[in-house]
Amino acid sequence: MATLPNPLPDPAAAGLDLPPGSLVDATLDGPWHEPLLWYADGAADQGDWAGLRAAGRRVGLLPVLVTGGQRDQWPEAWDLSPDSASYPGDHDPEEVLAGYWTDYADDELGDAAPADGANGEPGDGASGKPETGSGTGSGSGSAGAWPGLAPVPAREAAEDPDTAAAGIVAVVAGDADLWLGGTRMALVPARRSADIPAAIGWTGAVNHENDVARLCAVLRSWEDRYDARVVVLGFDTMIVSVGRPPATMEEARALAAEHYAFCPDNIDQSPPYDLDAYAEKAVLDQDAWSFWWD
């Protein structure tokens, strides 16, 4: 997805003073015709983000933290496939999510024990599937129709979204024990944070979606509604900072349905396998969202 002139082949000519690092052009089909990203050789420092963002944005580059994860897989081993990525702006986020919901929710959530059992008692989730909760068709054992996009939170953002992103980056970069393999600063040619996965042809969600640009369309919508920014990428993981998270359970439940459509593994493979519990624990008032695809 070449939408910008790419200054990575000669960062000095673009006026960038970068620390030692590597340019990545490795893809599933061999070397790409230009670098897809640059990432630093050394561990990320809490204070690096703001400087890289200011310098990179001027020439069409955006920062993201990359992690090697438990298997020490850095971007050159990520099975990147830029040929497989279309343009995020060509996809409607609600259509994308509604399609995922139809494909996954009726199959997975439809088998769940209803949140309110037939005798008026809470379901126990014994099926091992997510309970649907009050926001996703509870009481019938069916996920029901796609509920539509969640509303924009009523609250005002507490700070600039890029400032909020820098805060999450500082937390992640400052906790090396949390990230086996550590984190490193990277720069990607992209116009907006939501497009970073498509710009590099990221395939971390390939078992869920072959064209990452469709996920990026959803990320764009989250940028607009929640002041979200993509701040961390791993082989199959993503962290998004959130400048304006849902402030009520009603808002959180509505967004949890979007999260389920976007990344079913977050609920299907994470106890207690329940959307209401996920909404309360991972969405309500949370300034970061974490996703993992099996």
SEMIBA-70574 format. One record per residue (C-alpha): residue number from 1; z, x, y. Coordinates in nm, 2 decimals, always signed. Layout:
N
<pt n="NUM" w="Z" u="X" v="Y"/>
...
END
This chain:
294
<pt n="1" w="+0.00" u="+0.00" v="+0.00"/>
<pt n="2" w="-0.13" u="+0.22" v="+0.28"/>
<pt n="3" w="-0.04" u="+0.04" v="+0.60"/>
<pt n="4" w="+0.07" u="+0.33" v="+0.82"/>
<pt n="5" w="-0.06" u="+0.68" v="+0.90"/>
<pt n="6" w="+0.15" u="+0.90" v="+0.67"/>
<pt n="7" w="+0.33" u="+1.20" v="+0.84"/>
<pt n="8" w="+0.49" u="+1.32" v="+0.53"/>
<pt n="9" w="+0.23" u="+1.59" v="+0.43"/>
<pt n="10" w="+0.32" u="+1.78" v="+0.75"/>
<pt n="11" w="+0.66" u="+1.66" v="+0.89"/>
<pt n="12" w="+0.68" u="+1.95" v="+1.13"/>
<pt n="13" w="+0.35" u="+1.84" v="+1.30"/>
<pt n="14" w="+0.51" u="+1.50" v="+1.34"/>
<pt n="15" w="+0.80" u="+1.65" v="+1.52"/>
<pt n="16" w="+1.05" u="+1.61" v="+1.23"/>
<pt n="17" w="+1.31" u="+1.87" v="+1.16"/>
<pt n="18" w="+1.41" u="+1.79" v="+0.80"/>
<pt n="19" w="+1.65" u="+1.97" v="+0.57"/>
<pt n="20" w="+1.52" u="+2.13" v="+0.25"/>
<pt n="21" w="+1.37" u="+1.86" v="+0.03"/>
<pt n="22" w="+1.09" u="+1.74" v="-0.19"/>
<pt n="23" w="+0.77" u="+1.54" v="-0.14"/>
<pt n="24" w="+0.71" u="+1.29" v="-0.42"/>
<pt n="25" w="+0.35" u="+1.20" v="-0.53"/>
<pt n="26" w="+0.42" u="+1.15" v="-0.90"/>
<pt n="27" w="+0.32" u="+0.81" v="-1.04"/>
<pt n="28" w="+0.26" u="+0.65" v="-1.38"/>
<pt n="29" w="-0.11" u="+0.73" v="-1.35"/>
<pt n="30" w="-0.08" u="+1.08" v="-1.22"/>
<pt n="31" w="-0.04" u="+1.23" v="-0.87"/>
<pt n="32" w="-0.10" u="+0.99" v="-0.58"/>
<pt n="33" w="-0.34" u="+1.09" v="-0.31"/>
<pt n="34" w="-0.06" u="+1.14" v="-0.06"/>
<pt n="35" w="+0.32" u="+1.17" v="-0.07"/>
<pt n="36" w="+0.50" u="+0.84" v="-0.13"/>
<pt n="37" w="+0.83" u="+0.97" v="+0.00"/>
<pt n="38" w="+1.04" u="+1.27" v="+0.10"/>
<pt n="39" w="+1.40" u="+1.32" v="-0.02"/>
<pt n="40" w="+1.65" u="+1.58" v="+0.04"/>
<pt n="41" w="+1.75" u="+1.85" v="-0.21"/>
<pt n="42" w="+2.12" u="+1.82" v="-0.12"/>
<pt n="43" w="+2.37" u="+1.54" v="-0.14"/>
<pt n="44" w="+2.37" u="+1.28" v="+0.13"/>
<pt n="45" w="+2.61" u="+1.32" v="+0.42"/>
<pt n="46" w="+2.77" u="+1.03" v="+0.58"/>
<pt n="47" w="+2.64" u="+1.13" v="+0.92"/>
<pt n="48" w="+2.27" u="+1.19" v="+0.83"/>
<pt n="49" w="+2.15" u="+0.83" v="+0.83"/>
<pt n="50" w="+2.14" u="+0.76" v="+1.21"/>
<pt n="51" w="+1.96" u="+1.09" v="+1.29"/>
<pt n="52" w="+1.70" u="+1.04" v="+1.02"/>
<pt n="53" w="+1.64" u="+0.68" v="+1.12"/>
<pt n="54" w="+1.59" u="+0.77" v="+1.49"/>
<pt n="55" w="+1.36" u="+1.06" v="+1.42"/>
<pt n="56" w="+1.16" u="+0.89" v="+1.14"/>
<pt n="57" w="+1.11" u="+0.55" v="+1.29"/>
<pt n="58" w="+0.93" u="+0.71" v="+1.58"/>
<pt n="59" w="+0.65" u="+0.83" v="+1.35"/>
<pt n="60" w="+0.66" u="+0.53" v="+1.10"/>
<pt n="61" w="+0.92" u="+0.65" v="+0.85"/>
<pt n="62" w="+1.23" u="+0.46" v="+0.75"/>
<pt n="63" w="+1.54" u="+0.60" v="+0.57"/>
<pt n="64" w="+1.68" u="+0.49" v="+0.23"/>
<pt n="65" w="+1.94" u="+0.65" v="+0.01"/>
<pt n="66" w="+1.81" u="+0.74" v="-0.34"/>
<pt n="67" w="+2.03" u="+0.79" v="-0.64"/>
<pt n="68" w="+1.97" u="+0.97" v="-0.97"/>
<pt n="69" w="+2.21" u="+0.73" v="-1.15"/>
<pt n="70" w="+2.38" u="+0.79" v="-1.48"/>
<pt n="71" w="+2.06" u="+0.94" v="-1.63"/>
<pt n="72" w="+2.00" u="+1.18" v="-1.34"/>
<pt n="73" w="+1.66" u="+1.02" v="-1.27"/>
<pt n="74" w="+1.53" u="+1.11" v="-0.93"/>
<pt n="75" w="+1.22" u="+0.96" v="-0.76"/>
<pt n="76" w="+0.96" u="+1.18" v="-0.94"/>
<pt n="77" w="+1.09" u="+1.03" v="-1.27"/>
<pt n="78" w="+1.09" u="+0.66" v="-1.14"/>
<pt n="79" w="+0.75" u="+0.56" v="-1.29"/>
<pt n="80" w="+0.62" u="+0.47" v="-0.95"/>
<pt n="81" w="+0.31" u="+0.26" v="-0.94"/>
<pt n="82" w="+0.17" u="+0.21" v="-0.59"/>
<pt n="83" w="-0.15" u="+0.07" v="-0.73"/>
<pt n="84" w="+0.05" u="-0.22" v="-0.87"/>
<pt n="85" w="+0.20" u="-0.33" v="-0.54"/>
<pt n="86" w="+0.02" u="-0.57" v="-0.31"/>
<pt n="87" w="+0.12" u="-0.65" v="+0.05"/>
<pt n="88" w="+0.45" u="-0.83" v="+0.10"/>
<pt n="89" w="+0.31" u="-1.03" v="+0.39"/>
<pt n="90" w="+0.07" u="-1.20" v="+0.15"/>
<pt n="91" w="+0.34" u="-1.38" v="-0.04"/>
<pt n="92" w="+0.56" u="-1.68" v="+0.06"/>
<pt n="93" w="+0.92" u="-1.60" v="-0.02"/>
<pt n="94" w="+1.01" u="-1.96" v="-0.11"/>
<pt n="95" w="+0.71" u="-1.99" v="-0.34"/>
<pt n="96" w="+0.81" u="-1.66" v="-0.51"/>
<pt n="97" w="+1.17" u="-1.77" v="-0.56"/>
<pt n="98" w="+1.08" u="-2.12" v="-0.67"/>
<pt n="99" w="+0.85" u="-1.97" v="-0.94"/>
<pt n="100" w="+1.12" u="-1.74" v="-1.06"/>
<pt n="101" w="+1.37" u="-2.03" v="-1.07"/>
<pt n="102" w="+1.13" u="-2.23" v="-1.28"/>
<pt n="103" w="+1.07" u="-1.94" v="-1.52"/>
<pt n="104" w="+1.43" u="-1.83" v="-1.56"/>
<pt n="105" w="+1.68" u="-2.09" v="-1.45"/>
<pt n="106" w="+1.59" u="-2.38" v="-1.67"/>
<pt n="107" w="+1.58" u="-2.14" v="-1.97"/>
<pt n="108" w="+1.91" u="-1.96" v="-1.89"/>
<pt n="109" w="+2.12" u="-2.19" v="-1.68"/>
<pt n="110" w="+2.00" u="-2.50" v="-1.85"/>
<pt n="111" w="+2.19" u="-2.40" v="-2.17"/>
<pt n="112" w="+2.51" u="-2.34" v="-1.98"/>
<pt n="113" w="+2.82" u="-2.54" v="-2.02"/>
<pt n="114" w="+2.84" u="-2.77" v="-1.72"/>
<pt n="115" w="+3.10" u="-2.68" v="-1.46"/>
<pt n="116" w="+3.26" u="-3.02" v="-1.51"/>
<pt n="117" w="+3.28" u="-3.11" v="-1.87"/>
<pt n="118" w="+3.21" u="-3.46" v="-2.02"/>
<pt n="119" w="+3.58" u="-3.53" v="-2.02"/>
<pt n="120" w="+3.62" u="-3.43" v="-1.66"/>
<pt n="121" w="+3.76" u="-3.08" v="-1.75"/>
<pt n="122" w="+3.61" u="-2.75" v="-1.64"/>
<pt n="123" w="+3.35" u="-2.60" v="-1.87"/>
<pt n="124" w="+3.47" u="-2.29" v="-2.04"/>
<pt n="125" w="+3.14" u="-2.10" v="-2.04"/>
<pt n="126" w="+3.16" u="-2.04" v="-2.42"/>
<pt n="127" w="+2.79" u="-2.04" v="-2.45"/>
<pt n="128" w="+2.77" u="-1.70" v="-2.28"/>
<pt n="129" w="+2.53" u="-1.84" v="-2.02"/>
<pt n="130" w="+2.61" u="-1.89" v="-1.66"/>
<pt n="131" w="+2.78" u="-2.21" v="-1.56"/>
<pt n="132" w="+2.57" u="-2.39" v="-1.31"/>
<pt n="133" w="+2.84" u="-2.49" v="-1.07"/>
<pt n="134" w="+2.82" u="-2.75" v="-0.79"/>
<pt n="135" w="+2.53" u="-2.58" v="-0.62"/>
<pt n="136" w="+2.29" u="-2.57" v="-0.91"/>
<pt n="137" w="+2.28" u="-2.91" v="-1.08"/>
<pt n="138" w="+2.63" u="-2.91" v="-1.25"/>
<pt n="139" w="+2.74" u="-3.20" v="-1.47"/>
<pt n="140" w="+2.41" u="-3.23" v="-1.66"/>
<pt n="141" w="+2.38" u="-2.89" v="-1.83"/>
<pt n="142" w="+2.05" u="-2.84" v="-1.65"/>
<pt n="143" w="+1.97" u="-2.60" v="-1.37"/>
<pt n="144" w="+1.77" u="-2.88" v="-1.20"/>
<pt n="145" w="+1.49" u="-2.84" v="-0.95"/>
<pt n="146" w="+1.46" u="-2.54" v="-0.72"/>
<pt n="147" w="+1.72" u="-2.61" v="-0.45"/>
<pt n="148" w="+1.52" u="-2.45" v="-0.17"/>
<pt n="149" w="+1.59" u="-2.16" v="+0.06"/>
<pt n="150" w="+1.95" u="-2.12" v="+0.18"/>
<pt n="151" w="+2.01" u="-2.20" v="+0.55"/>
<pt n="152" w="+2.07" u="-1.93" v="+0.81"/>
<pt n="153" w="+2.45" u="-1.87" v="+0.82"/>
<pt n="154" w="+2.61" u="-2.05" v="+1.11"/>
<pt n="155" w="+2.81" u="-1.73" v="+1.21"/>
<pt n="156" w="+2.67" u="-1.48" v="+1.46"/>
<pt n="157" w="+2.61" u="-1.12" v="+1.35"/>
<pt n="158" w="+2.91" u="-0.90" v="+1.43"/>
<pt n="159" w="+2.69" u="-0.60" v="+1.50"/>
<pt n="160" w="+2.34" u="-0.47" v="+1.51"/>
<pt n="161" w="+2.19" u="-0.48" v="+1.16"/>
<pt n="162" w="+2.10" u="-0.11" v="+1.16"/>
<pt n="163" w="+2.45" u="-0.03" v="+1.26"/>
<pt n="164" w="+2.57" u="-0.24" v="+0.97"/>
<pt n="165" w="+2.33" u="-0.06" v="+0.74"/>
<pt n="166" w="+2.47" u="+0.28" v="+0.86"/>
<pt n="167" w="+2.82" u="+0.16" v="+0.77"/>
<pt n="168" w="+2.72" u="+0.08" v="+0.42"/>
<pt n="169" w="+2.54" u="+0.41" v="+0.38"/>
<pt n="170" w="+2.85" u="+0.60" v="+0.50"/>
<pt n="171" w="+3.06" u="+0.42" v="+0.23"/>
<pt n="172" w="+2.81" u="+0.50" v="-0.04"/>
<pt n="173" w="+2.74" u="+0.86" v="+0.06"/>
<pt n="174" w="+3.11" u="+0.92" v="+0.10"/>
<pt n="175" w="+3.20" u="+0.82" v="-0.25"/>
<pt n="176" w="+3.03" u="+1.07" v="-0.49"/>
<pt n="177" w="+3.24" u="+0.95" v="-0.78"/>
<pt n="178" w="+3.09" u="+0.60" v="-0.75"/>
<pt n="179" w="+2.74" u="+0.73" v="-0.79"/>
<pt n="180" w="+2.69" u="+0.94" v="-1.10"/>
<pt n="181" w="+2.41" u="+1.18" v="-1.01"/>
<pt n="182" w="+2.50" u="+1.14" v="-0.64"/>
<pt n="183" w="+2.29" u="+1.01" v="-0.35"/>
<pt n="184" w="+2.03" u="+1.18" v="-0.13"/>
<pt n="185" w="+1.86" u="+1.09" v="+0.19"/>
<pt n="186" w="+1.50" u="+0.99" v="+0.18"/>
<pt n="187" w="+1.22" u="+0.88" v="+0.42"/>
<pt n="188" w="+0.94" u="+0.64" v="+0.33"/>
<pt n="189" w="+0.63" u="+0.54" v="+0.53"/>
<pt n="190" w="+0.71" u="+0.17" v="+0.60"/>
<pt n="191" w="+0.71" u="-0.07" v="+0.89"/>
<pt n="192" w="+1.03" u="-0.25" v="+0.79"/>
<pt n="193" w="+1.31" u="-0.19" v="+0.55"/>
<pt n="194" w="+1.21" u="-0.48" v="+0.32"/>
<pt n="195" w="+0.88" u="-0.31" v="+0.25"/>
<pt n="196" w="+1.02" u="+0.02" v="+0.13"/>
<pt n="197" w="+1.00" u="-0.07" v="-0.25"/>
<pt n="198" w="+0.64" u="-0.17" v="-0.22"/>
<pt n="199" w="+0.55" u="+0.13" v="+0.00"/>
<pt n="200" w="+0.65" u="+0.36" v="-0.29"/>
<pt n="201" w="+0.53" u="+0.14" v="-0.57"/>
<pt n="202" w="+0.89" u="+0.10" v="-0.71"/>
<pt n="203" w="+0.90" u="-0.04" v="-1.06"/>
<pt n="204" w="+1.27" u="-0.08" v="-1.11"/>
<pt n="205" w="+1.23" u="-0.46" v="-1.16"/>
<pt n="206" w="+0.92" u="-0.44" v="-1.37"/>
<pt n="207" w="+1.08" u="-0.64" v="-1.66"/>
<pt n="208" w="+1.12" u="-0.92" v="-1.41"/>
<pt n="209" w="+0.82" u="-0.87" v="-1.18"/>
<pt n="210" w="+0.52" u="-0.65" v="-1.21"/>
<pt n="211" w="+0.43" u="-0.67" v="-0.84"/>
<pt n="212" w="+0.73" u="-0.55" v="-0.63"/>
<pt n="213" w="+0.57" u="-0.68" v="-0.31"/>
<pt n="214" w="+0.67" u="-1.03" v="-0.42"/>
<pt n="215" w="+1.03" u="-0.92" v="-0.43"/>
<pt n="216" w="+0.97" u="-0.75" v="-0.09"/>
<pt n="217" w="+0.86" u="-1.09" v="+0.05"/>
<pt n="218" w="+1.20" u="-1.22" v="-0.04"/>
<pt n="219" w="+1.37" u="-0.91" v="+0.11"/>
<pt n="220" w="+1.18" u="-0.98" v="+0.43"/>
<pt n="221" w="+1.32" u="-1.34" v="+0.44"/>
<pt n="222" w="+1.67" u="-1.19" v="+0.39"/>
<pt n="223" w="+1.60" u="-0.96" v="+0.68"/>
<pt n="224" w="+1.53" u="-1.26" v="+0.90"/>
<pt n="225" w="+1.81" u="-1.48" v="+0.78"/>
<pt n="226" w="+2.09" u="-1.23" v="+0.69"/>
<pt n="227" w="+2.00" u="-0.92" v="+0.89"/>
<pt n="228" w="+1.96" u="-0.74" v="+0.55"/>
<pt n="229" w="+1.84" u="-0.39" v="+0.50"/>
<pt n="230" w="+1.74" u="-0.20" v="+0.19"/>
<pt n="231" w="+1.98" u="+0.10" v="+0.19"/>
<pt n="232" w="+1.99" u="+0.23" v="-0.17"/>
<pt n="233" w="+1.73" u="+0.26" v="-0.45"/>
<pt n="234" w="+1.77" u="+0.40" v="-0.79"/>
<pt n="235" w="+1.55" u="+0.39" v="-1.10"/>
<pt n="236" w="+1.64" u="+0.02" v="-1.15"/>
<pt n="237" w="+1.90" u="-0.05" v="-0.89"/>
<pt n="238" w="+1.90" u="-0.17" v="-0.53"/>
<pt n="239" w="+2.17" u="-0.21" v="-0.26"/>
<pt n="240" w="+2.11" u="-0.42" v="+0.05"/>
<pt n="241" w="+2.33" u="-0.41" v="+0.35"/>
<pt n="242" w="+2.40" u="-0.75" v="+0.51"/>
<pt n="243" w="+2.47" u="-0.79" v="+0.88"/>
<pt n="244" w="+2.52" u="-1.17" v="+0.87"/>
<pt n="245" w="+2.66" u="-1.28" v="+0.53"/>
<pt n="246" w="+2.74" u="-1.64" v="+0.44"/>
<pt n="247" w="+3.07" u="-1.75" v="+0.57"/>
<pt n="248" w="+3.13" u="-2.07" v="+0.37"/>
<pt n="249" w="+3.12" u="-2.14" v="+0.00"/>
<pt n="250" w="+2.84" u="-2.39" v="+0.06"/>
<pt n="251" w="+2.63" u="-2.12" v="+0.22"/>
<pt n="252" w="+2.72" u="-1.87" v="-0.05"/>
<pt n="253" w="+2.63" u="-2.11" v="-0.33"/>
<pt n="254" w="+2.29" u="-2.18" v="-0.18"/>
<pt n="255" w="+2.22" u="-1.81" v="-0.15"/>
<pt n="256" w="+2.35" u="-1.74" v="-0.50"/>
<pt n="257" w="+2.06" u="-1.95" v="-0.64"/>
<pt n="258" w="+1.82" u="-1.72" v="-0.45"/>
<pt n="259" w="+2.00" u="-1.41" v="-0.60"/>
<pt n="260" w="+1.97" u="-1.56" v="-0.95"/>
<pt n="261" w="+1.60" u="-1.61" v="-0.90"/>
<pt n="262" w="+1.55" u="-1.27" v="-0.75"/>
<pt n="263" w="+1.76" u="-1.08" v="-1.01"/>
<pt n="264" w="+1.88" u="-1.29" v="-1.31"/>
<pt n="265" w="+2.04" u="-0.99" v="-1.47"/>
<pt n="266" w="+2.31" u="-0.99" v="-1.20"/>
<pt n="267" w="+2.45" u="-1.31" v="-1.35"/>
<pt n="268" w="+2.31" u="-1.33" v="-1.71"/>
<pt n="269" w="+2.45" u="-0.99" v="-1.80"/>
<pt n="270" w="+2.76" u="-0.98" v="-1.58"/>
<pt n="271" w="+3.08" u="-1.17" v="-1.67"/>
<pt n="272" w="+3.18" u="-1.44" v="-1.60"/>
<pt n="273" w="+2.81" u="-1.55" v="-1.62"/>
<pt n="274" w="+2.88" u="-1.82" v="-1.36"/>
<pt n="275" w="+2.69" u="-1.88" v="-1.03"/>
<pt n="276" w="+2.99" u="-2.03" v="-0.85"/>
<pt n="277" w="+3.20" u="-1.72" v="-0.94"/>
<pt n="278" w="+2.92" u="-1.50" v="-0.84"/>
<pt n="279" w="+2.88" u="-1.68" v="-0.50"/>
<pt n="280" w="+3.25" u="-1.63" v="-0.43"/>
<pt n="281" w="+3.28" u="-1.27" v="-0.55"/>
<pt n="282" w="+2.94" u="-1.12" v="-0.46"/>
<pt n="283" w="+2.80" u="-1.33" v="-0.18"/>
<pt n="284" w="+3.07" u="-1.49" v="+0.04"/>
<pt n="285" w="+3.15" u="-1.26" v="+0.33"/>
<pt n="286" w="+3.00" u="-0.96" v="+0.15"/>
<pt n="287" w="+2.84" u="-0.70" v="+0.37"/>
<pt n="288" w="+2.64" u="-0.55" v="+0.08"/>
<pt n="289" w="+2.45" u="-0.70" v="-0.22"/>
<pt n="290" w="+2.39" u="-0.50" v="-0.53"/>
<pt n="291" w="+2.11" u="-0.57" v="-0.78"/>
<pt n="292" w="+2.03" u="-0.43" v="-1.12"/>
<pt n="293" w="+1.74" u="-0.51" v="-1.35"/>
<pt n="294" w="+1.76" u="-0.45" v="-1.73"/>
END
